[in-house]
């Protein structure tokens, strides 16, 4: 089936695309939303501008749609982008990286129903430690680009998801109830290499800033 991948550049959407292809589907385009609202209810924000570079690495065309990021109204922009993908690339369905967010999943499903498209969520309700283990097993190189929960701080920015990361997340999950895959908004990620890429992206610079008196940190990663 010809599918469009809702793509943020982070681990979940990229891994969902990888699984969709593994299951025999054809990812014919990426669909990315660039939100002006850093606190968007729907969309990943740190380093989302790098999705074009990632698209080039996968040799898959991308549709980029800007949005103000206002709650609910941002869904109109999402529907506009998906509709464009259907018209331009003749997609028959959408792939999402949704793991546990009912808010996101129900709204994307509603849009797909309205546009008469299938909606695939290959990570839905999957054990989140298993997702991290599978990323490593399948040679995904993933870095953190935003942290938004105590005790995560600026030292976590740029950290790779590896076996030591998983061990630390298990401790934080037990002590602070930190969601290991960041599903509670604790952190956001960027994929710099995976089996879908023709070559690894290199981080050649980054711009890091904080808000909430240093309680949350973001970085804009510059790739080549």
N, C-alpha and C positions, 0 to 999 in steps of 0.2 A: 504494500500500500504506500502511496506517495504521501509523505507527512511533512508538516512544518514543525520545527522545534522552537518552543518558547525559550529563548536563550538569554541568560543574564551574564554568561561568562564564568559563572561559579560552578562549584562541584556538582550540585544536584542536577541542574539542567544539562550540563555536559555529559554526565554519567547516564542520565535518562536517554539522551540521544544515542550514546554508545550501545545501550541495551536494546533500543528500538532497532538499530541496524543489526545487532546480533540476532534478534528475533526474526530477521528477514525483511524488515521494512526499509523503505528508501527515504532518507532525509533529503528533501529537495531544496529546502530553504530554512534559514534561521529567522526568527522574529524577535527583535529586541526593542524594549521600551526604555528611553532615556528620560528619567523623571527629574524635574527641577526640585522636587520635594525630597530631601534626604530622609524624611521619616515616612516615606510612602508605605501604605498598607499592602501594596501588591508587588512592588518591584525592587529588585536589588539596585543599590546605588553606587557604592564605591567601585571605581575603575570600570564602570559599565561602558565607557567610551572605548575600551579596548576590545569590544566584541568584533569590531571590524577587522582588527589584526588576527583575532582568533578565526574569524570567517575565512580569511585568506589562507590560514594554516590548514583549514579543513577543505579548502576548495569548494565551499558551499556558499551560494549567494545569501546575502542578508538584507532583510527589510528592517530599517530603523525608524521608529516613530517616537517623536518627542511628546512629552505629556507634562502638564503642570503638577501632576501627582496628587491632585485633590481627591479625597476619599469618594468613592463611587463614580465620580465624573471621569476618573482616569480609565475606567472600564470602557468608556466610549472610544478612547484612543486605542485601547487594546483591540476592540472589535474592528476598528478601522484598519489596523495593521493586519489582523487575521484575514479580513475580507480581501485586502489587497493581495495577500499571499495566495488565497484561493483563486482569485482572478488571474494572477500573473503566472503562478506555478502549478495550478490545477491540483492543489493539495486535496486529499480526501479526509484528512484528520490532523490533529494537533498532538504533540508530545509535550508533557510538562514534567518538571522535576519535583512536583509536589510530594511531600513526605507525610506531613501531619496537619497542614493548615486547611481546615474546613472552609475558612473564609475565602482563601484563594481558589480552592478546588471547585467549590459550588459556583463561583462566579465565572470561572473559565468554562465549566460544563454548560452553563446557561448560554454563554456566547456560542459555543459549539452547536448546541441544539438549535439556536436561532439561525445559524449559518449552514445547518445540515452537515456537520462535520463530526467524525468520530473524535473521542478524546481519550488519550492513553496516558496513564500515570504509573509507569513501571516501578516507581519507588514507594508507592502509596502504602503506608502503615508498615513499612519494612523496618526491622530492628536497626536503630541508628548506629550502633557500634559495628554491626555487620556492614553497613554502607561504608564506613571508614576503612574497615579491613579490606573490602572489595576494591576500593579505590587504590589502595597500595598494591594489592594482588594484580590488578589490571594496569599497573604502571602509570597511574595518574599522578602528575606532579601538581600539587595544589598549595597555594599560599593564602594566608589570612590577609584581608585588606580592610577589615573593620572589626572592632570589638566594642561591645555595648553593655557589658554586664560585669559587675564585681565578682571575682578579683582580677579579671582580665584587664591588662593595661597596655601601654605603648610597646612593651617588650614582646608582645604577641604579634604585633604587626609585622608581616613578612615571614612569619613562621610557617614551615611546611607541615603538612599532614603526613606524619610517619608513625612508626611504632611508639616512639617516645611521646608524641602528641596524644596518641590514644591512651597511653598509661596515665598521662596527666589529666586527660579528660575524665577518665574513670574516677580519679580521686576527687576532682571538682564536682562531678555528678553526685558522688556520695555525700560530700560535705556541704555543697552549696546548691545542689539540684540543677547545675548547669546542664543544659541539653547538649549531649555530645556532638550532635550534628548542626548545632546552631539554630534549631527549629524554633526556639523561643526568641529569636532575634539576638542571641548572644554574640554571634560573629558572622561575618560574611567572607566569601572566598573568591579566588580567581584561579582558573586552570591555566598553567603555563606550558604543560605538555601532557599528552595522552595518546592512546592508539589512533585517535581520529586526526591527529596533527601530522603534517608532513615533516615538520621539524620543531624543536623546542623554541618557545619564545624566550627571549632574554630580557630581564629587567635591567634597563639602562638608567633608570632614575625613578624617584618617587617624591611625592609631596605629601607630607603627613601633617594633620592638624587635629585638634581636640575640641570638644565642646562639653557642656555640662560640668564645667570646672575640672576637666581632666578625667571625668568618669567614662567617657567614650572616646574612641579614637578611630580615625579613618585615614586611608592613604589613597592617593591617585597614582597608580603604578604606570610607568611609561615603558612600553615594550618595543622590541624590534625583532 
